[in-house]
Amino acid sequence: MAVRERVGEYRHRMRARGYRPVQVWVPDVRSEQFAREARRQAALIAQIDRHSDDQDFIEAVSLDWDEE
């Protein structure tokens, strides 16, 4: 049986079970463009972490578990 026929039968069985094929495009994590963007975003997060007082705010409005 040829690959084309096996794939066709598989798809037919899956459709009979109520499934449908879906194609999903995802970023190519091996590309240099992806690596550059990941580094850029990581650097931004690192800067925010150093210059942000968000954690101080959260700690100020939070109770310790023992205080409840």
C-alpha positions in Angstrom: 0.0 0.0 0.0 1.4 3.4 -1.0 2.0 6.1 1.5 -0.7 8.2 -0.2 -3.3 5.5 0.3 -2.3 4.9 4.0 -2.6 8.6 4.7 -5.9 8.8 2.9 -7.3 5.9 4.9 -6.0 7.3 8.2 -7.7 10.7 7.4 -10.9 8.9 6.5 -10.9 7.0 9.8 -10.2 10.2 11.8 -13.0 12.1 10.1 -15.3 9.2 10.8 -14.4 9.6 14.5 -15.4 13.3 14.3 -11.9 14.8 13.9 -10.8 17.2 11.3 -7.3 18.2 10.1 -5.8 21.4 11.3 -2.6 23.0 10.1 -0.7 25.1 12.6 2.1 27.5 11.8 4.6 28.2 14.6 7.7 30.3 14.7 10.9 28.6 13.6 12.9 28.6 16.9 16.1 27.7 14.9 16.1 31.0 12.9 18.4 33.9 13.7 15.5 36.3 13.6 13.7 34.3 16.4 16.9 34.3 18.4 17.4 38.0 18.0 13.8 38.7 19.1 14.1 36.4 22.1 17.2 38.1 23.2 15.5 41.5 22.8 12.5 40.5 24.8 14.7 38.9 27.5 16.7 42.1 27.8 13.5 44.2 28.2 12.3 41.9 30.9 15.6 42.1 32.7 15.5 45.9 32.6 11.9 46.0 33.9 12.9 43.7 36.7 15.6 46.0 37.9 13.6 49.3 37.5 10.2 48.1 38.7 8.7 48.3 42.2 5.9 45.9 41.3 7.2 43.3 43.7 7.5 45.8 46.5 3.8 46.8 46.0 2.7 43.2 46.0 4.5 42.5 49.2 3.1 45.6 50.8 -0.5 44.7 50.1 -0.1 40.9 50.8 -0.5 39.2 54.1 1.7 36.4 55.4 0.0 33.1 55.7 0.5 33.2 59.4 -1.3 36.5 59.8 -4.7 35.2 58.6 
